[in-house]
Amino acid sequence: MRAIALLLCLAGIAAAEPATAPAGFDHNAHFTKVDVAGLDLACTACHAVRGGLLLGRPDHGSCFGKCHGARPAAKESPPPERMIVCTACHAESTIASAAPKKVLYPPYKLDPDFALQIGHKTHAAVACGSCHGATRAAPHKRCAGCHDTKAFAMTECVRCHERASGHPEPPGLARTAKTQIFVTGAFSHARHAARSAAGKTCTTCHAALLATDDRQMPRPSVDSCAVAGCHDGKAAFPATASCTRCHKDVPSSKFDVARPPDRFSHVRAEHVTLPCAGCHPLGKTGEPIVAGHAPCVSCHTSSPKAPGPAGDFGLRWPQICGACHNGTEPWRKLVPDRLPPETTEFGVSLDHRKHPAPCATCHSLTTAGTELRPPRGHRACSGAACHAVTTGPAPHLTACEDCHVRGILERRAQTRFAVPWSVRATFRHAPHARTVGGEVACTACHDDLSAPTMLSLAAPKKAACAPCHDGRASFKLTGTTCTRCHPGGPK
């Protein structure tokens, strides 16, 4: 019984469906047939216009008469040969009942037949708010103030509504290969207009629109967001920080990032002339703080005038970001994944004669590659009665170039290793710091600190080694044991 009931129910549903569903009025088909027939079917033949405004939708009067013959009498079913005209808008079931009460209108199952073409370049003299105001009037009402009085008549429909095929899209911001994360989900024109004068001016972000009449309009770039008075880090958060506050439409895939072979280099020509403090600002304690991306933005913003590395920020495939990061997706927490180089590109030039403090005040850090180096940062310099950010003895900590010299570390290493019979390759301070008699002072070996620069600082003399290497406390300086300290011989 249940099976029979189900079959009867399905049969009832099938009987209720119309034999032919409304297909929709096809403008292109009418243009083709009318052109062949030699007739002139203007848009206004079906779409009545008064004062530049449309008067409702087309009715039966638009179809019958000179095109499709006399209008059928009331409650009269059309003959089969005219049924194709009626089923464009009416379901066949309603026509068969001689009571077509529900009229459907395009697009039905057809793609739109026209594409709106309104060029911003053509309308450059018109204020943006005339068409894009907060309270917008109906489409034709926005145009009526100019057309029919200053420009072509509103009845020349095809001047704006171009014939199209396929699936024409309405005017919109272009979606190109360079566009990856949109701000549509978070951006508010009203909020930006209320914050600043620049936000009230449409061309602050959409300046490129004034040069195009294409339906695919250019999108604002990160440059237009980072202008002064907007997302410059002062009026609002910088464009290179808090990315997901605007870019919330996250794509599903990761970005492929080119990885340059080298990290950031200070010695490149474009970086040599940059002031140190621009990238390495000092905190209240005198220690350099992380500046983030802000120092990079002024040179590496995205701009059509600056392709390549000079326009990396905002691009889909940047060339510089991979030098430090393994990705560029702003919705991910990206930290530098490349370790800094083993040696710095800079060295400190310091005159020991002007720093009479105990040696261990500065020389306290031993790393895997360097012994008794000063601690990282400015901690050895910013102690009591020493250098401060803007006070204390000169030079102040903000005068970076007075102490930090590019390339001095490499030159110093080359100079010291080139000294005849150098012991730097094998000497270790730790086992020499204490003897049977007690702790050995630094000045016991380094007794000549009179050189003005560390490049010319004298190495300990052989006589400084003799009190310990006397054959009792340690091996003698004479005999066949020389290579224990001097493995390479003279350089």
C-alpha positions in Angstrom: 0.0 0.0 0.0 2.9 2.4 0.8 4.4 1.8 -2.6 1.1 2.5 -4.4 0.7 5.7 -2.4 4.2 6.8 -3.2 3.6 6.2 -7.0 0.4 8.2 -6.9 2.2 11.1 -5.1 5.0 11.2 -7.7 2.4 11.1 -10.5 0.6 14.0 -9.0 3.9 16.0 -8.8 4.7 15.2 -12.4 1.2 16.3 -13.6 1.6 19.6 -11.7 4.8 20.6 -13.6 4.3 22.6 -16.8 5.2 20.9 -20.0 7.3 23.9 -21.0 9.0 26.2 -18.5 9.3 29.9 -19.3 12.5 30.4 -21.2 12.8 34.2 -21.0 12.9 36.9 -23.6 16.0 36.7 -25.8 17.1 40.1 -26.9 19.9 38.8 -29.2 17.5 36.5 -31.1 15.1 39.5 -31.7 18.0 41.7 -32.9 19.1 39.0 -35.3 15.6 38.3 -36.7 14.6 41.9 -36.9 17.8 42.9 -38.7 17.3 40.2 -41.2 13.6 41.2 -41.8 14.7 44.8 -42.4 12.7 46.1 -39.5 13.9 48.7 -37.0 13.2 47.6 -33.4 14.5 50.2 -31.1 14.8 49.6 -27.4 12.1 52.2 -26.7 9.7 50.1 -28.8 9.3 47.8 -25.8 10.8 49.9 -23.0 8.7 53.1 -22.8 10.7 56.2 -21.6 9.3 59.5 -20.3 11.6 62.2 -19.1 14.5 59.9 -19.3 13.0 57.4 -16.9 11.6 53.9 -17.7 7.8 53.5 -17.4 7.5 50.1 -15.9 8.2 46.8 -17.8 7.1 45.9 -21.3 3.6 44.5 -21.6 1.5 42.7 -24.2 1.3 45.8 -26.3 5.1 45.6 -27.0 4.7 42.1 -28.5 1.6 42.2 -30.5 0.8 44.5 -33.4 3.4 44.9 -36.1 5.6 42.1 -34.7 3.4 39.2 -33.6 0.0 40.0 -35.0 -3.2 40.8 -33.3 -3.4 40.3 -29.5 -5.3 37.2 -28.6 -8.8 37.7 -27.3 -9.5 37.4 -23.6 -9.7 33.8 -22.4 -8.7 32.6 -25.8 -5.9 30.0 -26.0 -3.4 30.9 -28.7 -2.9 28.5 -31.6 0.0 26.1 -31.4 2.1 28.1 -33.9 2.0 31.2 -31.6 2.6 29.2 -28.4 6.4 29.8 -28.7 5.8 33.5 -28.3 3.8 33.2 -25.2 5.9 30.6 -23.5 8.8 33.0 -23.4 7.2 34.6 -20.4 4.3 32.3 -19.4 4.2 28.8 -18.2 2.4 26.6 -20.7 0.0 25.4 -17.9 -1.3 28.9 -17.3 -1.7 29.6 -21.0 -3.7 26.3 -21.5 -6.0 27.4 -18.7 -6.6 30.7 -20.6 -5.8 32.5 -17.4 -2.2 33.8 -17.7 -2.0 35.7 -14.4 1.7 35.4 -13.5 4.1 37.0 -15.9 7.8 36.2 -15.5 10.6 38.4 -16.7 14.2 37.9 -17.8 16.8 36.6 -17.0 14.9 33.3 -16.6 17.2 30.6 -17.9 19.1 32.9 -20.3 22.3 34.8 -19.5 21.9 38.6 -19.5 21.8 40.0 -23.1 23.4 43.4 -22.3 26.4 44.7 -20.4 26.4 48.1 -18.8 29.3 50.3 -20.1 29.7 53.5 -18.1 33.2 54.9 -18.4 34.8 56.9 -15.5 37.1 58.6 -17.9 34.2 59.9 -19.9 32.6 61.1 -16.7 35.7 62.5 -15.1 34.2 66.0 -14.8 31.2 64.6 -12.8 31.5 64.5 -9.0 31.7 60.9 -7.7 28.9 61.5 -5.3 26.5 62.3 -8.1 26.3 58.6 -8.9 27.8 57.0 -5.8 26.1 58.9 -3.1 25.2 57.5 0.3 21.5 57.6 -0.7 21.5 56.6 -4.4 18.6 57.2 -6.7 17.3 54.7 -9.3 19.9 54.1 -12.0 18.3 56.3 -14.7 17.6 59.1 -12.3 21.3 59.5 -11.6 21.8 60.1 -15.4 18.8 62.3 -16.2 20.5 65.4 -14.9 23.0 65.4 -17.7 21.6 63.3 -20.5 18.9 64.9 -22.6 20.3 68.3 -21.6 24.2 68.1 -21.8 24.9 64.7 -23.5 23.3 62.2 -25.7 19.6 61.4 -25.1 18.5 58.8 -22.6 16.6 57.1 -25.4 19.9 56.1 -27.0 20.0 53.0 -24.8 22.7 51.1 -26.6 25.2 53.9 -25.9 25.4 52.5 -22.3 23.7 49.1 -22.6 25.9 47.3 -25.1 24.8 44.0 -26.7 26.7 41.1 -25.2 26.9 37.3 -25.3 27.7 34.6 -22.8 27.5 36.0 -19.3 28.4 39.7 -19.2 29.3 40.9 -15.8 28.2 44.3 -14.4 30.9 46.9 -13.9 33.2 45.9 -11.0 36.7 46.0 -9.6 39.0 43.8 -11.7 40.0 40.4 -10.4 43.4 39.8 -12.0 46.2 37.4 -11.3 47.9 40.1 -9.2 44.8 40.3 -6.9 44.9 37.7 -4.1 43.3 38.9 -0.9 40.3 41.2 -1.2 39.1 43.6 1.5 35.4 43.4 0.5 34.4 41.6 3.7 35.8 44.3 6.0 36.1 47.6 4.2 33.6 50.3 5.0 33.4 53.5 2.9 31.4 55.3 5.5 33.9 54.6 8.3 36.8 55.8 6.2 35.0 58.9 5.1 34.3 59.8 8.7 37.9 59.6 9.8 39.8 62.0 7.5 39.5 64.4 4.6 41.4 61.9 2.4 38.9 59.3 3.2 36.1 61.6 1.9 37.8 62.0 -1.4 37.1 59.0 -3.7 40.2 59.5 -5.8 42.5 59.0 -2.8 42.0 55.3 -3.4 40.4 55.2 -6.9 42.6 57.6 -8.8 43.2 55.0 -11.5 39.5 55.0 -12.4 39.7 58.4 -14.0 41.9 57.0 -16.7 39.8 54.0 -17.8 36.4 53.4 -19.5 36.6 49.7 -19.1 34.0 47.8 -17.1 36.8 46.0 -15.3 38.0 48.8 -13.0 41.5 48.9 -11.5 41.6 48.1 -7.8 43.2 50.4 -5.1 46.7 49.3 -4.2 48.5 49.3 -0.8 50.0 52.6 -2.0 46.6 54.3 -1.8 46.1 53.0 1.7 49.5 54.2 3.0 49.3 57.8 2.0 49.9 60.4 4.7 46.9 60.9 6.9 45.7 57.4 6.3 47.4 54.0 7.1 50.8 55.6 7.6 51.3 54.4 11.2 50.3 57.8 12.6 46.7 58.5 11.6 45.9 54.8 11.6 47.8 51.5 11.8 50.4 51.1 9.1 49.4 49.3 5.9 52.1 46.6 6.6 50.7 45.7 10.0 47.5 44.1 11.3 46.8 42.9 7.7 43.8 40.7 8.7 41.9 43.6 10.0 41.2 44.4 6.3 42.1 41.3 4.4 39.6 38.8 5.8 38.7 37.0 2.5 41.5 34.4 2.9 42.2 32.2 -0.1 42.5 28.4 0.5 45.9 28.0 -1.0 49.3 29.2 0.3 51.5 31.6 -1.6 54.6 30.4 -3.4 57.5 32.6 -2.3 60.7 33.0 -4.2 63.7 32.5 -1.9 66.7 34.6 -2.7 70.0 32.9 -2.0 71.1 35.6 0.4 69.6 37.5 3.4 69.4 41.2 3.7 72.7 42.9 3.1 73.8 46.3 4.3 76.5 46.5 1.6 74.1 46.6 -1.3 74.2 49.9 -3.1 70.6 50.8 -2.4 71.1 50.2 1.4 74.5 51.9 1.9 73.2 55.4 2.1 70.3 54.7 4.4 70.6 56.1 8.0 71.1 53.4 10.6 68.4 54.8 12.9 65.8 54.6 10.1 65.8 50.8 10.5 67.2 50.4 14.0 65.5 52.8 16.3 66.5 52.8 20.0 64.2 52.1 22.9 64.2 53.9 26.2 67.0 51.8 27.6 69.2 52.4 24.6 68.8 49.0 23.0 67.8 48.7 19.4 64.2 47.6 19.0 62.5 45.7 16.2 61.3 48.2 13.6 59.2 45.7 11.7 58.3 46.5 8.0 57.8 50.2 8.5 61.3 51.2 7.3 61.0 49.0 4.2 57.7 50.5 3.0 59.0 53.8 1.7 61.2 51.9 -0.9 59.4 48.6 -1.4 55.7 49.6 -1.8 53.8 48.3 -4.8 53.6 50.7 -7.6 53.3 50.3 -11.4 56.1 52.9 -11.7 58.4 50.7 -9.5 58.2 47.1 -10.7 60.4 44.4 -9.2 62.0 44.6 -5.8 61.1 48.3 -5.5 57.4 47.4 -5.6 57.3 44.2 -3.5 54.8 45.1 -0.8 51.3 44.1 -2.0 52.5 42.0 -4.9 51.5 38.3 -5.4 55.0 37.1 -6.1 57.4 39.4 -4.2 61.1 39.1 -4.7 62.6 40.3 -1.4 60.3 38.8 1.3 61.7 35.3 0.9 65.1 36.6 2.0 63.8 36.3 5.6 60.4 34.7 5.5 59.1 31.4 4.1 55.7 32.9 3.2 54.0 36.2 2.6 50.4 35.4 3.5 49.3 38.2 5.9 46.8 35.9 7.7 49.7 33.7 8.9 52.1 34.6 11.7 55.3 34.9 9.6 58.6 35.0 11.5 62.1 35.2 10.0 63.1 31.6 9.5 66.6 32.2 8.2 69.2 32.6 10.9 71.4 35.7 10.9 74.8 35.3 9.3 77.6 33.9 11.6 79.4 37.2 11.4 78.1 40.7 11.3 78.7 43.1 8.4 79.8 45.7 10.9 82.4 45.9 13.6 83.0 48.2 16.5 85.9 50.6 16.4 86.8 51.5 20.0 89.7 53.3 21.6 90.8 51.5 24.8 92.6 54.6 26.1 89.3 56.3 26.5 87.7 53.4 28.3 89.7 52.7 31.5 87.0 50.4 33.0 88.0 46.8 33.9 88.2 44.6 30.9 85.4 42.3 32.0 83.0 45.2 32.0 82.8 44.8 28.2 84.5 41.5 27.4 82.1 39.0 29.0 80.5 37.0 26.2 82.0 33.9 24.7 80.2 32.4 21.7 80.9 29.3 19.6 83.1 31.3 17.2 84.3 34.3 19.3 85.9 34.5 22.8 85.3 37.3 25.3 83.4 39.6 23.0 81.2 42.4 24.4 77.6 41.5 25.0 75.2 42.0 22.2 73.5 45.3 21.9 74.4 48.4 23.9 74.5 46.9 27.4 78.2 47.3 27.7 78.0 51.0 26.7 74.8 52.2 28.5 75.9 51.6 32.1 76.2 54.3 34.8 78.2 57.4 33.8 78.6 56.0 30.3 76.8 56.5 27.0 73.1 57.0 26.9 70.5 57.6 24.2 70.8 61.4 24.2 72.9 62.2 27.2 76.2 61.3 28.8 79.6 61.3 27.2 79.8 61.6 23.4 79.1 59.9 21.1 75.5 59.3 22.0 74.0 55.9 21.2 72.0 57.5 18.3 75.3 58.3 16.5 75.7 54.7 15.2 78.3 55.4 12.6 80.7 56.8 15.3 81.3 53.2 16.6 79.9 50.8 14.0 82.1 50.5 10.9 81.0 48.4 8.0 83.5 45.7 7.1 85.8 46.3 10.0 85.3 42.9 11.6 86.3 41.1 8.4 89.4 43.3 8.0 90.4 42.8 11.6 90.2 39.0 11.3 92.2 39.1 8.1 94.8 41.3 9.7 95.2 39.2 12.9 95.4 35.9 11.2 98.0 37.2 8.8 100.4 38.0 11.7 103.5 35.7 11.5 103.2 32.8 13.9 99.7 33.8 15.0 98.2 31.7 17.8 94.5 32.8 17.2 93.6 29.5 15.6 94.4 27.5 18.8 94.4 29.9 21.7 91.6 29.6 24.3 91.3 32.1 27.2 89.4 29.8 29.6 92.3 27.4 30.5 94.7 30.4 30.7 92.5 32.5 33.0 93.7 30.7 36.2 97.0 29.2 37.2 98.3 27.5 40.2 98.9 30.9 41.8 95.4 32.2 41.1 93.6 34.2 38.5 95.5 35.8 35.6 94.6 39.5 34.9 93.9 40.4 31.3 96.6 43.0 31.3 99.2 40.3 32.2 99.1 39.4 28.5 97.5 42.5 26.9 99.8 45.0 28.3 99.8 47.5 25.4 96.3 49.0 24.8 97.7 52.3 23.5 96.6 51.8 19.8 93.9 54.2 18.8 92.0 51.5 16.9 91.4 47.8 17.4 92.8 47.1 14.0 96.2 48.3 15.2 95.9 46.8 18.7 99.2 45.0 19.6 99.1 41.2 20.1 100.7 39.8 23.3 104.4 39.3 23.1 106.2 36.1 23.7 107.5 37.4 27.0 103.9 37.5 28.3 103.7 33.7 28.0 107.1 32.9 29.6 106.0 33.2 33.3 103.6 30.3 32.8 105.3 28.3 30.1 108.4 27.7 32.1 108.5 23.9 31.9 106.9 23.5 35.4 103.5 25.1 35.3 103.2 24.3 31.6 105.4 23.2 28.7 108.4 25.3 27.7 108.4 27.9 25.0 111.6 26.3 23.6 112.1 22.9 22.0 109.8 21.0 19.7 106.5 22.1 21.1 106.1 25.3 19.1 103.4 23.9 16.8 101.1 23.3 19.8 100.4 27.1 19.7 101.7 28.0 16.3 100.2 25.2 14.1 100.5 27.0 10.8 103.9 28.5 11.1 104.7 31.9 9.6 101.9 33.3 7.3 
